[in-house]
Amino acid sequence: NAGVTQTPKFRILKIGQSMTLQCTQDMNHNYMYWYRQDPGMGLKLIYYSVGAGITDKGEVPNGYNVSRSTTEDFPLRLELAAPSQTSVYFCASSYSGATYEQYFGPGTRLTVT
Amino acid sequence: GDSVTQMEGPVTLSEEAFLTINCTYTATGYPSLFWYVQYPGEGLQLLLKATKADDKGSNKGFEATYRKETTSFHLEKGSVQVSDSAVYFCALSDNQGGKLIFGQGTELSVKP
């Protein structure tokens, strides 16, 4: 059981470039989440999904897009990268909603210069 | 909207000292409350949780009690170890899609 895996671990982007952060879970969880963590701050929710084909915005969705075509995968797309998107990105999954533990991936450290 | 406030760090303690990290929340409804821990270079992992008022969550010697009257969920441990050095996050789940709202995190450093 690999849990939640994320690729890449690190990435440097130039302003205006695009990229996709990959997230895969092998626990057959319905719920998946993308968070960003800025230095000295807690995590903020970007997008989430309660099942394949269903996605919804979180607190800070601007500049990002997601899709959920399978239960396992939940990629995060950055279009037209900006320095404000420099952050550490975490993907998480859970069996269900509110009372259930979320399992986090190891994170992707993204720098936009 | 819902929010979580934690005591600011860093907190530096000697081994075997008593630990308290304060956490208070603002929420409409009845959220579930969590403490997550992040070790250096890793993702977050659940430390403990409580899903209703007066519940006590516990794990690895850490405890926290869900206090609705004071809207608090303070983390305590009676005797910390060097291996407890990490960043601790208090969070609530808003019962809508299980979205977590995090406090800013408290860095704990335990010295031998």
Interface residues (C-beta under 8 A of the other chain):
Chain A: V4 Y31 Y33 Y35 G40 M41 G42 L43 K44 L45 Y48 V50 D56 G58 F90 A92 S94 S96 G97 A98 T99 Y100 E101 Q102 Y103 F104 G105 P106 G107
Chain B: V4 P31 S32 F34 Y36 E42 G43 L44 Q45 L46 K49 T51 F89 A91 S93 D94 N95 Q96 G97 G98 K99 L100 I101 F102 G103 Q104 G105
